[in-house]
């Protein structure tokens, strides 16, 4: 009897492996091309987040160029699709360190025929900084806002845009495509667990002040909406509907499990996640003989429009159940 059970399980495993192999083979060689970028889809995200995964086999200069080019493309695609918000995250903070470059690129001046003035194309929204004060002189109102040291840089990109390349490379004539306004959030590792830790410290400090200067002692209560307001408030960012995880070295992460690399955890409770597992074929045995900058240029992969369209088709086809 035990032998029959073993044989039956072995047969099931063999059948399961065969089906998986056939499905993988079919997807690899008979994969349907994604819909065009501006095609009408069943649903599109209102807030898109892109998580870039750098790789230590790619040098810093190539990584920076690859990220800036991907950010430039993603901004243009989101504006064409009328996506309201775009969040960019990389754990090493490379995009964050280039936020001033992005601001200057989209902050070029353009002459408006309707108004004989020059208007800036991008407005950087800085989080409000309260004046320094002593701990004992801080207000003890129960409506005081929780301080959020979230290190989120937010840009507002209006409808028009600069024609100059973000990487200072010429790209021919100007485009006539009208792009909708877009809110861009640049995130870093400081926007994640450190932000939650700062909020927790602020809550503890406020509770200490209340208990110290009030005679009526009430138990501490914190509701989910209050915590949500603190994390996603004016200094934070709202939860994205859809996230694209894009490794800069896709072939290395083709079979690796999904990792979020320190992305802010609170905002992705109900986020649909797409892991880009596209492979690039090259002769890996020859890589060790190449200089680092040549090797990096071969391994690095920007986010292409084809991959972006595949991700949008994935989001349009998923069924999301949020419950009551």
C-alpha positions in Angstrom: 0.0 0.0 0.0 2.8 2.4 0.9 4.5 1.6 -2.4 1.3 2.5 -4.3 1.0 5.8 -2.4 4.7 6.6 -3.2 4.2 5.7 -6.9 1.0 7.9 -7.0 2.8 10.9 -5.5 5.7 10.4 -7.8 3.4 10.4 -10.8 1.7 13.6 -9.5 5.0 15.4 -9.1 6.1 14.3 -12.6 2.8 15.5 -14.1 3.1 18.8 -12.3 6.7 19.4 -13.4 5.7 18.5 -17.0 2.8 21.0 -17.0 5.1 23.8 -15.6 7.7 23.1 -18.2 5.2 23.2 -21.0 3.7 26.5 -19.7 7.2 28.1 -19.4 8.1 26.9 -22.9 4.9 28.3 -24.3 5.3 31.7 -22.6 9.0 31.9 -23.7 8.4 31.2 -27.4 4.8 32.0 -28.0 4.4 35.0 -25.7 1.8 37.5 -26.9 3.0 40.9 -27.5 1.7 43.5 -25.1 -0.9 46.1 -26.1 0.3 49.5 -27.3 1.1 52.1 -24.7 -1.9 54.2 -25.3 -4.3 51.3 -25.9 -7.5 51.3 -23.9 -7.2 48.9 -21.0 -9.8 47.6 -18.6 -8.1 49.6 -15.8 -5.0 51.6 -15.2 -3.2 52.6 -12.0 -3.7 56.1 -10.6 -0.6 55.9 -8.5 2.3 53.9 -10.0 5.5 53.0 -8.0 8.7 51.7 -9.6 11.3 50.0 -7.5 14.7 49.9 -9.1 17.2 47.2 -7.9 20.8 48.2 -8.5 23.5 45.5 -8.8 27.1 45.5 -7.5 28.4 44.1 -10.8 27.4 47.4 -12.5 29.6 50.5 -11.8 28.1 53.6 -10.2 28.2 55.8 -13.3 26.4 53.2 -15.4 23.9 52.6 -12.7 23.2 56.4 -12.4 22.8 56.8 -16.1 20.5 53.8 -16.3 18.3 55.1 -13.5 18.0 58.6 -14.8 17.1 57.3 -18.3 14.5 55.0 -16.8 13.0 57.8 -14.7 12.8 60.1 -17.7 11.0 57.4 -19.7 8.7 56.5 -16.9 7.7 60.1 -16.4 6.9 60.5 -20.0 4.9 57.3 -20.2 2.9 58.2 -17.1 2.1 61.6 -18.5 0.9 60.1 -21.8 -1.3 57.7 -19.9 -2.6 60.4 -17.5 -1.4 58.6 -14.4 -1.7 61.0 -11.5 1.3 60.0 -9.3 4.6 58.2 -9.8 6.8 57.0 -7.0 10.5 56.1 -7.6 12.5 54.1 -5.1 16.0 52.7 -5.0 17.6 51.4 -1.8 20.9 53.2 -2.3 19.3 56.6 -2.8 20.9 57.3 -6.2 17.8 58.9 -7.6 17.3 60.9 -4.4 20.9 62.3 -4.7 20.0 63.4 -8.3 16.7 65.0 -7.4 18.2 68.5 -8.0 19.3 67.4 -11.5 15.7 66.2 -12.2 14.3 69.5 -10.8 16.6 71.5 -13.0 15.8 69.4 -16.1 12.1 69.8 -15.7 12.5 73.3 -14.2 13.6 74.9 -17.5 11.7 78.1 -18.5 9.4 78.2 -21.4 7.8 81.3 -23.0 4.0 81.2 -22.9 2.2 82.9 -25.8 -0.9 83.5 -23.7 1.2 85.2 -21.0 4.2 87.4 -21.7 6.0 85.8 -18.7 8.2 82.9 -18.2 6.7 80.1 -16.0 8.6 77.4 -14.4 7.8 73.9 -15.6 8.2 72.1 -12.2 7.5 73.1 -8.6 9.4 71.4 -5.8 7.1 70.9 -2.8 9.2 71.0 0.3 7.9 69.6 3.6 7.1 72.3 6.2 9.8 72.8 8.7 8.6 73.9 12.1 10.8 76.4 14.1 13.0 75.0 16.8 11.7 75.2 20.3 12.2 73.7 23.7 10.5 70.5 24.6 8.6 72.1 27.5 7.3 74.9 25.3 5.7 72.7 22.7 1.9 72.8 22.4 0.0 70.1 24.3 -3.1 70.2 22.2 -4.5 66.8 21.4 -4.8 67.9 17.8 -1.1 68.4 17.4 0.3 66.8 14.2 2.7 63.9 14.4 6.1 64.8 13.0 7.1 62.7 10.1 10.8 62.8 9.1 10.0 60.8 6.0 12.6 62.1 3.5 10.2 62.0 0.6 11.0 64.6 -2.1 7.9 65.5 -4.1 7.8 67.2 -7.5 4.8 68.6 -9.4 5.4 68.3 -13.1 2.9 70.4 -15.1 1.6 69.6 -18.6 4.5 71.0 -20.5 8.1 69.7 -20.3 11.6 70.4 -21.4 12.9 68.9 -24.7 16.4 68.5 -23.5 17.5 65.0 -22.5 17.9 64.3 -18.9 21.3 62.7 -19.7 22.4 65.8 -21.8 22.1 63.8 -25.1 20.4 65.2 -28.1 17.2 63.5 -29.3 16.2 65.3 -32.4 13.3 67.6 -32.8 10.7 68.5 -30.2 7.7 66.3 -29.5 4.2 67.5 -30.0 2.7 65.0 -27.5 0.7 66.8 -24.9 1.5 65.5 -21.4 -0.7 65.7 -18.4 0.5 67.0 -15.0 2.2 64.4 -12.8 3.2 64.3 -9.1 6.6 62.6 -8.7 7.7 61.2 -5.3 11.3 60.3 -4.9 11.8 57.8 -2.0 14.8 56.4 -0.2 15.6 54.0 2.6 15.0 56.9 5.0 11.3 56.9 3.9 10.8 53.4 5.1 11.4 51.9 8.5 13.3 55.0 9.7 10.2 57.1 9.0 8.0 54.8 11.1 10.6 54.8 13.9 10.6 58.6 13.9 6.8 58.7 14.1 6.8 56.2 16.9 9.4 58.3 18.8 7.3 61.4 18.2 4.2 59.6 19.6 6.1 58.5 22.6 7.4 62.0 23.2 4.0 63.6 22.9 2.5 61.1 25.3 5.2 61.8 27.8 4.5 65.5 27.6 0.8 64.9 28.1 1.3 62.7 31.1 3.8 65.2 32.6 1.8 68.4 32.3 -1.8 67.1 32.7 -3.5 65.9 35.9 -6.0 63.7 34.2 -4.3 60.5 33.0 -6.0 58.8 30.2 -4.9 55.6 28.5 -3.0 56.1 25.3 -5.0 55.3 22.2 -3.9 55.3 18.6 -6.3 54.5 15.8 -5.4 53.2 12.3 -6.6 56.4 10.6 -4.4 58.5 12.9 -1.4 56.4 12.1 -2.3 56.4 8.4 -2.5 60.2 8.4 0.9 60.5 10.1 2.6 58.1 7.6 0.8 59.2 4.5 0.4 62.9 5.4 1.9 66.0 3.9 5.4 64.7 4.4 4.7 61.2 3.1 3.0 59.7 0.1 -0.2 57.9 -0.6 -0.4 54.1 -1.2 0.4 53.1 -4.8 -2.1 51.0 -6.8 0.6 49.2 -8.7 4.3 48.6 -8.3 6.9 47.5 -10.8 10.0 45.9 -9.5 12.8 46.3 -12.1 16.3 45.0 -11.5 19.0 46.7 -13.4 20.6 43.3 -14.0 17.4 41.3 -14.9 19.2 38.0 -15.8 20.6 37.7 -12.3 17.1 38.0 -10.7 15.3 35.9 -13.3 14.7 33.0 -10.8 15.2 34.9 -7.6 12.3 35.3 -5.2 10.7 38.8 -5.0 12.4 41.2 -2.7 11.2 44.8 -1.9 14.7 46.0 -0.7 13.4 48.2 2.1 10.5 49.8 0.3 8.1 51.6 2.8 5.9 48.7 4.0 2.9 50.6 5.2 1.8 52.0 1.8 1.9 48.6 0.0 -0.7 46.7 2.0 -3.1 46.6 -1.0 -0.6 47.2 -3.8 -0.4 44.9 -6.8 3.2 44.0 -7.5 4.8 43.0 -10.8 8.3 41.6 -10.9 10.1 42.2 -14.2 11.9 38.8 -14.9 12.9 39.4 -18.5 16.2 37.8 -19.4 19.1 39.2 -21.5 21.3 36.6 -23.1 25.0 37.1 -23.2 28.1 35.0 -22.9 28.8 35.1 -19.2 32.1 33.3 -19.5 33.6 36.3 -21.3 32.5 38.8 -18.8 35.4 38.3 -16.4 37.8 39.4 -19.1 36.1 42.7 -19.9 36.8 46.0 -18.2 34.2 47.1 -15.6 32.7 49.9 -17.6 32.2 47.7 -20.7 30.8 44.9 -18.6 28.4 47.3 -16.8 27.1 48.6 -20.1 26.3 45.1 -21.3 24.7 44.0 -18.0 22.7 47.1 -17.2 19.1 47.3 -18.5 16.9 50.3 -18.4 13.1 50.0 -18.1 12.0 49.6 -21.7 8.6 50.6 -23.1 7.9 46.9 -23.9 8.4 45.9 -20.3 6.3 48.8 -19.1 3.5 47.8 -21.4 3.7 44.2 -20.2 3.4 45.4 -16.6 0.3 47.5 -17.5 -1.3 44.5 -19.2 -0.6 42.5 -16.1 -2.3 45.1 -13.9 -5.3 45.3 -16.3 -5.9 41.6 -16.1 -5.6 41.0 -12.3 -8.6 40.8 -10.1 -8.2 42.7 -6.8 -10.5 42.0 -3.9 -10.3 44.5 -1.1 -13.1 43.1 1.1 -15.5 45.3 3.0 
